Amino acid sequence: MLSQQPNEKPDEKVPQQSAFESRHIDLMVLFGDWGFDPIIDVSNPFTDSNKGSVHIWQGREDKLVPVEVQRYVAEKLSWIKYHEIPEGGHLFLFVNGWSDTIVKAMLFGEKETRVSGN
């Protein structure tokens, strides 16, 4: 009884996107025309430094987002506050203590420190 939804026909299944197709779409988005140059056409949304800031938190060991890309962006957009976590990977945020460290740094201006046990 639970194996079928009331309006679902047994031969109708949602087609799955293949890994190849998914990567192809990702590459089209990455290298396609966005209609603007993100490095030239993006300005600081917080011209009054007391109203906010933009931070990039990057794990140096990230295998999905190359650290060089974020370094380049931070270099070109000097108003971005760049934080690089030496032993961090793509999901370093979920390592015990890092989410608290990030929140404290953003709310209270505290410097990030290495979290013990990482």
C-alpha atoms as an extended CHARMM CRD file, in Angstrom:
* protein
*
       118  EXT
         1         1  MET       CA              0.0000000000        0.0000000000        0.0000000000  PROA      1               0.0000000000
         2         2  LEU       CA              2.8330000000        2.4410000000        0.7990000000  PROA      2               0.0000000000
         3         3  SER       CA              4.8340000000        1.4600000000       -2.2780000000  PROA      3               0.0000000000
         4         4  GLN       CA              2.6510000000        3.5710000000       -4.5910000000  PROA      4               0.0000000000
         5         5  GLN       CA              1.2750000000        7.0420000000       -4.2080000000  PROA      5               0.0000000000
         6         6  PRO       CA             -2.4490000000        7.3400000000       -5.1130000000  PROA      6               0.0000000000
         7         7  ASN       CA             -1.9120000000        9.3810000000       -8.3080000000  PROA      7               0.0000000000
         8         8  GLU       CA              1.3240000000        7.7270000000       -9.3870000000  PROA      8               0.0000000000
         9         9  LYS       CA              1.3020000000        5.3140000000      -12.2910000000  PROA      9               0.0000000000
        10        10  PRO       CA              3.7590000000        2.4160000000      -11.8610000000  PROA      10              0.0000000000
        11        11  ASP       CA              5.4480000000        2.9960000000      -15.2530000000  PROA      11              0.0000000000
        12        12  GLU       CA              5.9320000000        6.7760000000      -14.7470000000  PROA      12              0.0000000000
        13        13  LYS       CA              9.1910000000        7.5790000000      -13.0370000000  PROA      13              0.0000000000
        14        14  VAL       CA             11.0070000000       10.8720000000      -12.7180000000  PROA      14              0.0000000000
        15        15  PRO       CA             14.0610000000       10.6860000000      -14.9560000000  PROA      15              0.0000000000
        16        16  GLN       CA             17.3670000000       10.9010000000      -13.1170000000  PROA      16              0.0000000000
        17        17  GLN       CA             20.0340000000       13.2820000000      -14.3430000000  PROA      17              0.0000000000
        18        18  SER       CA             23.2310000000       11.4610000000      -15.2130000000  PROA      18              0.0000000000
        19        19  ALA       CA             26.5500000000       12.4680000000      -13.6660000000  PROA      19              0.0000000000
        20        20  PHE       CA             27.7700000000       13.4720000000      -17.1350000000  PROA      20              0.0000000000
        21        21  GLU       CA             24.7200000000       15.6520000000      -17.7610000000  PROA      21              0.0000000000
        22        22  SER       CA             25.0450000000       17.2640000000      -14.3300000000  PROA      22              0.0000000000
        23        23  ARG       CA             28.7190000000       18.1170000000      -14.9030000000  PROA      23              0.0000000000
        24        24  HSD       CA             27.9260000000       19.3990000000      -18.3820000000  PROA      24              0.0000000000
        25        25  ILE       CA             25.3270000000       21.8150000000      -16.9970000000  PROA      25              0.0000000000
        26        26  ASP       CA             27.7200000000       22.9220000000      -14.2380000000  PROA      26              0.0000000000
        27        27  LEU       CA             30.4150000000       23.6910000000      -16.8130000000  PROA      27              0.0000000000
        28        28  MET       CA             27.9530000000       25.6070000000      -19.0180000000  PROA      28              0.0000000000
        29        29  VAL       CA             27.0090000000       27.7780000000      -16.0420000000  PROA      29              0.0000000000
        30        30  LEU       CA             30.6150000000       28.2090000000      -14.9120000000  PROA      30              0.0000000000
        31        31  PHE       CA             32.0160000000       29.2200000000      -18.2910000000  PROA      31              0.0000000000
        32        32  GLY       CA             28.8730000000       30.6880000000      -19.8650000000  PROA      32              0.0000000000
        33        33  ASP       CA             27.9830000000       34.3450000000      -20.2730000000  PROA      33              0.0000000000
        34        34  TRP       CA             26.4790000000       35.6980000000      -17.0690000000  PROA      34              0.0000000000
        35        35  GLY       CA             25.6770000000       39.0480000000      -18.6450000000  PROA      35              0.0000000000
        36        36  PHE       CA             28.1730000000       40.8370000000      -16.3980000000  PROA      36              0.0000000000
        37        37  ASP       CA             31.7640000000       40.5080000000      -15.2570000000  PROA      37              0.0000000000
        38        38  PRO       CA             31.6550000000       39.5210000000      -11.5920000000  PROA      38              0.0000000000
        39        39  ILE       CA             35.0830000000       41.0060000000      -10.9170000000  PROA      39              0.0000000000
        40        40  ILE       CA             34.5610000000       44.3480000000      -12.6570000000  PROA      40              0.0000000000
        41        41  ASP       CA             30.8140000000       44.9860000000      -12.3600000000  PROA      41              0.0000000000
        42        42  VAL       CA             30.2870000000       44.0470000000       -8.7020000000  PROA      42              0.0000000000
        43        43  SER       CA             30.7320000000       46.8380000000       -6.1990000000  PROA      43              0.0000000000
        44        44  ASN       CA             30.7850000000       46.8530000000       -2.4330000000  PROA      44              0.0000000000
        45        45  PRO       CA             27.1600000000       46.5650000000       -1.2780000000  PROA      45              0.0000000000
        46        46  PHE       CA             28.1840000000       47.9920000000        2.1060000000  PROA      46              0.0000000000
        47        47  THR       CA             29.7030000000       51.3940000000        1.3770000000  PROA      47              0.0000000000
        48        48  ASP       CA             29.2390000000       52.2820000000        5.0370000000  PROA      48              0.0000000000
        49        49  SER       CA             31.5450000000       49.8260000000        6.8070000000  PROA      49              0.0000000000
        50        50  ASN       CA             29.3390000000       49.8690000000        9.9160000000  PROA      50              0.0000000000
        51        51  LYS       CA             26.3810000000       48.3530000000        8.0700000000  PROA      51              0.0000000000
        52        52  GLY       CA             27.8590000000       45.0430000000        6.9880000000  PROA      52              0.0000000000
        53        53  SER       CA             30.6150000000       43.2020000000        5.2270000000  PROA      53              0.0000000000
        54        54  VAL       CA             31.1930000000       40.3370000000        2.8300000000  PROA      54              0.0000000000
        55        55  HSD       CA             33.2800000000       37.3960000000        3.9840000000  PROA      55              0.0000000000
        56        56  ILE       CA             34.6800000000       34.4040000000        2.1350000000  PROA      56              0.0000000000
        57        57  TRP       CA             35.6300000000       31.4350000000        4.2890000000  PROA      57              0.0000000000
        58        58  GLN       CA             37.7410000000       28.9830000000        2.3060000000  PROA      58              0.0000000000
        59        59  GLY       CA             39.2800000000       25.6760000000        3.3190000000  PROA      59              0.0000000000
        60        60  ARG       CA             42.7510000000       25.3510000000        1.8140000000  PROA      60              0.0000000000
        61        61  GLU       CA             42.2270000000       21.6000000000        1.3080000000  PROA      61              0.0000000000
        62        62  ASP       CA             38.8940000000       22.0980000000       -0.5160000000  PROA      62              0.0000000000
        63        63  LYS       CA             38.6980000000       19.7090000000       -3.5020000000  PROA      63              0.0000000000
        64        64  LEU       CA             35.5030000000       21.2360000000       -4.9530000000  PROA      64              0.0000000000
        65        65  VAL       CA             36.2910000000       24.9640000000       -4.9420000000  PROA      65              0.0000000000
        66        66  PRO       CA             39.9480000000       25.6660000000       -5.7350000000  PROA      66              0.0000000000
        67        67  VAL       CA             41.5470000000       27.9380000000       -3.1630000000  PROA      67              0.0000000000
        68        68  GLU       CA             43.1850000000       29.8850000000       -5.9910000000  PROA      68              0.0000000000
        69        69  VAL       CA             39.7600000000       31.0130000000       -7.2530000000  PROA      69              0.0000000000
        70        70  GLN       CA             38.7920000000       32.5200000000       -3.8990000000  PROA      70              0.0000000000
        71        71  ARG       CA             42.2130000000       34.1000000000       -3.4520000000  PROA      71              0.0000000000
        72        72  TYR       CA             41.8300000000       35.7250000000       -6.8780000000  PROA      72              0.0000000000
        73        73  VAL       CA             38.3610000000       37.0570000000       -6.0730000000  PROA      73              0.0000000000
        74        74  ALA       CA             39.5330000000       38.4190000000       -2.7030000000  PROA      74              0.0000000000
        75        75  GLU       CA             42.5310000000       40.0580000000       -4.3640000000  PROA      75              0.0000000000
        76        76  LYS       CA             40.3970000000       41.7490000000       -7.0290000000  PROA      76              0.0000000000
        77        77  LEU       CA             37.5830000000       42.7730000000       -4.6890000000  PROA      77              0.0000000000
        78        78  SER       CA             39.5210000000       44.3290000000       -1.8380000000  PROA      78              0.0000000000
        79        79  TRP       CA             36.3760000000       44.9800000000        0.2050000000  PROA      79              0.0000000000
        80        80  ILE       CA             35.8660000000       41.2450000000        0.7540000000  PROA      80              0.0000000000
        81        81  LYS       CA             37.1980000000       39.8570000000        4.0240000000  PROA      81              0.0000000000
        82        82  TYR       CA             38.9690000000       36.6210000000        3.1240000000  PROA      82              0.0000000000
        83        83  HSD       CA             39.5540000000       33.8600000000        5.6580000000  PROA      83              0.0000000000
        84        84  GLU       CA             41.5240000000       30.7740000000        4.6840000000  PROA      84              0.0000000000
        85        85  ILE       CA             41.4380000000       27.7310000000        6.9280000000  PROA      85              0.0000000000
        86        86  PRO       CA             44.7390000000       25.8130000000        6.4250000000  PROA      86              0.0000000000
        87        87  GLU       CA             43.4510000000       22.3510000000        7.3810000000  PROA      87              0.0000000000
        88        88  GLY       CA             39.8900000000       22.9280000000        6.1520000000  PROA      88              0.0000000000
        89        89  GLY       CA             38.1690000000       21.1580000000        3.3040000000  PROA      89              0.0000000000
        90        90  HSD       CA             34.9100000000       21.9710000000        1.5220000000  PROA      90              0.0000000000
        91        91  LEU       CA             32.7870000000       21.1150000000        4.5590000000  PROA      91              0.0000000000
        92        92  PHE       CA             35.0560000000       22.5160000000        7.2920000000  PROA      92              0.0000000000
        93        93  LEU       CA             32.0640000000       24.4960000000        8.5550000000  PROA      93              0.0000000000
        94        94  PHE       CA             30.6480000000       21.2690000000        9.9840000000  PROA      94              0.0000000000
        95        95  VAL       CA             33.8190000000       20.3960000000       11.8890000000  PROA      95              0.0000000000
        96        96  ASN       CA             33.2670000000       20.8770000000       15.5960000000  PROA      96              0.0000000000
        97        97  GLY       CA             33.6920000000       24.5070000000       16.5820000000  PROA      97              0.0000000000
        98        98  TRP       CA             34.1080000000       26.2350000000       13.2080000000  PROA      98              0.0000000000
        99        99  SER       CA             30.5350000000       27.4870000000       12.8830000000  PROA      99              0.0000000000
       100       100  ASP       CA             30.8410000000       29.1600000000       16.2970000000  PROA      100             0.0000000000
       101       101  THR       CA             34.1870000000       30.6600000000       15.2910000000  PROA      101             0.0000000000
       102       102  ILE       CA             32.6970000000       32.1090000000       12.0960000000  PROA      102             0.0000000000
       103       103  VAL       CA             29.6580000000       33.5730000000       13.8480000000  PROA      103             0.0000000000
       104       104  LYS       CA             31.8580000000       35.1740000000       16.5330000000  PROA      104             0.0000000000
       105       105  ALA       CA             34.1850000000       36.6270000000       13.9030000000  PROA      105             0.0000000000
       106       106  MET       CA             31.3020000000       38.1140000000       11.9410000000  PROA      106             0.0000000000
       107       107  LEU       CA             29.2350000000       39.4200000000       14.8660000000  PROA      107             0.0000000000
       108       108  PHE       CA             31.9350000000       40.5090000000       17.2710000000  PROA      108             0.0000000000
       109       109  GLY       CA             34.9540000000       41.0490000000       15.0190000000  PROA      109             0.0000000000
       110       110  GLU       CA             36.9090000000       38.2960000000       16.7720000000  PROA      110             0.0000000000
       111       111  LYS       CA             39.8530000000       36.8010000000       14.9250000000  PROA      111             0.0000000000
       112       112  GLU       CA             39.3890000000       33.2220000000       13.8570000000  PROA      112             0.0000000000
       113       113  THR       CA             41.5440000000       30.7790000000       15.7460000000  PROA      113             0.0000000000
       114       114  ARG       CA             42.3660000000       27.1630000000       15.1910000000  PROA      114             0.0000000000
       115       115  VAL       CA             39.7300000000       25.0350000000       16.8780000000  PROA      115             0.0000000000
       116       116  SER       CA             41.2340000000       22.3310000000       19.0700000000  PROA      116             0.0000000000
       117       117  GLY       CA             40.6070000000       18.7950000000       17.8910000000  PROA      117             0.0000000000
       118       118  ASN       CA             40.6060000000       19.6900000000       14.1710000000  PROA      118             0.0000000000
